[in-house]
Amino acid sequence: MKSKTSTTTIKNIGAIFPLYKSKPIRLQIEQRGKQSFICRHPESNSGFEGDTRAEAVDSTLQLMVSSFEMLKKMPESTLGPAMIEKRDALLNLIERA
């Protein structure tokens, strides 16, 4: 079966994670087969797979929030270029409410 790709935009993650707010987050969702969905946020190099579209989206957003919390606390001197890019993308999108 061919994979199908679509996009969705989460206007504000506060509805899912009340302690946070965000700018609109555009996600790419790829369906592979009947029960395999891969959700990606390319700008922050975040993504997750799920059995349903909702599971893949929720898991990706949860990964983004966890990464945001972890990376904002780490000194820049301990991060490599890829992690700095990921941190900056997440800091541009997400903040504590």
C-alpha positions, 0 to 999 in steps of 0.5 A: 500500500502506498503511503499518504502524507498530509499536514495538520496545524495545532493552533496552541498546545495549551489545549493538550498541555495546559502548562504550555502555550505555543505558536501554531505548530505545523506537523506532517503526518504519513500513513503507512498501511491501515494502522501505522502513522508517522507524525513529524515536525521537521523544523525541530527534528521531532517525530513519533509513530503511532497506531492511529493518527491521534496517537502519532500527533499526541506522542510527537507533541509530548516529545516536543514538550519534553525536549523543550524542557530538557534543552532549555535547561542545558548550557549551550556549551554542552550541546552540539549543532543539531541540538542547538538547532532543535532547541532554538526551533522549540524555543521559538514555538513553545513557552510555559503558560 
